[in-house]
Amino acid sequence: MGVSRKLGILVFCGVPVIIGGGIIYHIFGNYTPVYIFVGLLALFVGGFISR
């Protein structure tokens, strides 16, 4: 997988982090679930990129 493809995947996965983080914050009203959500997405994307 080339560098440009990896960067494209990171940009594509950045949108759910921004939108999903806002939705999670609106539901729970606290940043702790947002950090957990972002951490889980980071692990998923990191595993996908490392292949």
C-alpha positions as CSV (number, residue, x, y, z in Angstrom):
1,M,0.0,0.0,0.0
2,G,1.5,3.3,-1.1
3,V,1.9,6.4,1.1
4,S,-0.7,8.3,-0.8
5,R,-3.3,5.5,-0.3
6,K,-2.5,5.4,3.5
7,L,-2.9,9.2,3.8
8,G,-6.2,8.9,1.8
9,I,-7.5,6.3,4.3
10,L,-6.5,8.5,7.2
11,V,-8.4,11.5,5.7
12,F,-11.4,9.3,5.0
13,C,-11.4,8.0,8.5
14,G,-11.0,11.5,10.0
15,V,-14.6,12.4,9.1
16,P,-16.2,9.8,11.4
17,V,-13.9,11.0,14.2
18,I,-15.1,14.6,13.9
19,I,-18.8,13.8,13.3
20,G,-19.0,10.8,15.6
21,G,-17.1,12.7,18.4
22,G,-19.7,15.5,18.2
23,I,-22.6,13.0,18.3
24,I,-21.1,11.1,21.3
25,Y,-20.5,14.4,23.1
26,H,-24.1,15.5,22.5
27,I,-25.5,12.2,23.8
28,F,-23.3,12.0,26.9
29,G,-22.4,15.6,27.6
30,N,-18.9,14.6,28.7
31,Y,-15.5,14.2,27.0
32,T,-14.6,10.8,28.5
33,P,-16.8,8.8,26.1
34,V,-15.4,10.9,23.2
35,Y,-11.9,9.9,24.1
36,I,-12.9,6.3,24.3
37,F,-14.6,6.5,20.9
38,V,-11.6,8.2,19.3
39,G,-9.2,5.7,20.9
40,L,-11.2,2.8,19.5
41,L,-11.3,4.3,16.0
42,A,-7.5,5.0,16.2
43,L,-6.9,1.4,17.1
44,F,-9.1,0.2,14.2
45,V,-7.5,2.5,11.6
46,G,-4.0,1.8,13.0
47,G,-4.6,-1.9,12.5
48,F,-5.9,-1.3,9.0
49,I,-3.0,0.9,8.0
50,S,-0.4,-1.5,9.4
51,R,-1.4,-4.3,7.1
